[in-house]
Amino acid sequence: MEGITNFFNFNILITPYIIGFIYITGAVVVPFIVVYYFKQYRLHINSSKYRLYLFVAFVVLEIFWRIFCEFFMVYFKIFLALQ
């Protein structure tokens, strides 16, 4: 019963667990977003130059997505350490 009380009093945070799921989901979705925007602007993915751009865009977006999720994880770990 104490676990339920802690949950409803916000003594237990569920967001750090959810962020892991959000990170994995976003890491899978990012390549599709990159390809969508390349096709949206009618860039020919068959060209080796645009394949390089596609690869660079993918790597940069994956790194930024990781940094974004890590920011929130660190925020919640600091909160938990201060308790």
GUFI-210235 format. One record per residue (C-alpha): x, y, z; residue in three letters. Coordinates in nm, 2 decimals, always signed. Layout:
! residues N
{{X,Y,Z},ALA};
...
This chain:
! residues 83
{{+0.00,+0.00,+0.00},MET};
{{+0.29,+0.23,+0.06},GLU};
{{+0.40,+0.21,-0.30},GLY};
{{+0.06,+0.34,-0.42},ILE};
{{+0.07,+0.62,-0.17},THR};
{{+0.42,+0.72,-0.28},ASN};
{{+0.31,+0.71,-0.64},PHE};
{{+0.01,+0.94,-0.59},PHE};
{{+0.21,+1.17,-0.37},ASN};
{{+0.48,+1.20,-0.65},PHE};
{{+0.75,+1.05,-0.43},ASN};
{{+0.81,+0.80,-0.71},ILE};
{{+0.88,+0.94,-1.05},LEU};
{{+0.78,+0.73,-1.36},ILE};
{{+0.92,+0.98,-1.62},THR};
{{+1.28,+0.85,-1.61},PRO};
{{+1.15,+0.51,-1.72},TYR};
{{+0.93,+0.65,-1.99},ILE};
{{+1.22,+0.86,-2.13},ILE};
{{+1.41,+0.54,-2.22},GLY};
{{+1.11,+0.42,-2.42},PHE};
{{+1.08,+0.76,-2.58},ILE};
{{+1.45,+0.76,-2.68},TYR};
{{+1.43,+0.42,-2.85},ILE};
{{+1.11,+0.52,-3.03},THR};
{{+1.27,+0.85,-3.15},GLY};
{{+1.59,+0.67,-3.25},ALA};
{{+1.38,+0.45,-3.48},VAL};
{{+1.17,+0.73,-3.62},VAL};
{{+1.45,+0.98,-3.70},VAL};
{{+1.57,+0.79,-4.01},PRO};
{{+1.22,+0.80,-4.15},PHE};
{{+1.20,+1.17,-4.08},ILE};
{{+1.53,+1.23,-4.26},VAL};
{{+1.42,+1.04,-4.57},VAL};
{{+1.08,+1.21,-4.57},TYR};
{{+1.24,+1.56,-4.58},TYR};
{{+1.48,+1.45,-4.85},PHE};
{{+1.19,+1.33,-5.06},LYS};
{{+0.98,+1.64,-4.97},GLN};
{{+1.24,+1.87,-5.12},TYR};
{{+1.28,+1.63,-5.42},ARG};
{{+1.64,+1.56,-5.35},LEU};
{{+1.75,+1.25,-5.54},HIS};
{{+1.87,+0.99,-5.29},ILE};
{{+2.03,+0.79,-5.57},ASN};
{{+2.30,+1.06,-5.61},SER};
{{+2.61,+0.98,-5.40},SER};
{{+2.63,+1.35,-5.29},LYS};
{{+2.28,+1.33,-5.14},TYR};
{{+2.35,+0.99,-4.98},ARG};
{{+2.63,+1.16,-4.80},LEU};
{{+2.40,+1.44,-4.69},TYR};
{{+2.15,+1.18,-4.58},LEU};
{{+2.40,+1.00,-4.37},PHE};
{{+2.53,+1.32,-4.21},VAL};
{{+2.18,+1.44,-4.14},ALA};
{{+2.10,+1.10,-3.98},PHE};
{{+2.41,+1.10,-3.76},VAL};
{{+2.36,+1.47,-3.65},VAL};
{{+1.99,+1.41,-3.57},LEU};
{{+2.06,+1.09,-3.38},GLU};
{{+2.32,+1.27,-3.17},ILE};
{{+2.09,+1.57,-3.09},PHE};
{{+1.81,+1.32,-3.00},TRP};
{{+2.04,+1.14,-2.76},ARG};
{{+2.15,+1.47,-2.61},ILE};
{{+1.79,+1.58,-2.57},PHE};
{{+1.69,+1.26,-2.39},CYS};
{{+2.01,+1.26,-2.18},GLU};
{{+1.93,+1.62,-2.06},PHE};
{{+1.60,+1.50,-1.91},PHE};
{{+1.76,+1.19,-1.76},MET};
{{+2.03,+1.40,-1.59},VAL};
{{+1.76,+1.64,-1.47},TYR};
{{+1.56,+1.36,-1.31},PHE};
{{+1.88,+1.19,-1.16},LYS};
{{+1.97,+1.52,-1.00},ILE};
{{+1.62,+1.54,-0.86},PHE};
{{+1.65,+1.19,-0.72},LEU};
{{+1.99,+1.26,-0.57},ALA};
{{+1.86,+1.56,-0.39},LEU};
{{+1.58,+1.36,-0.22},GLN};
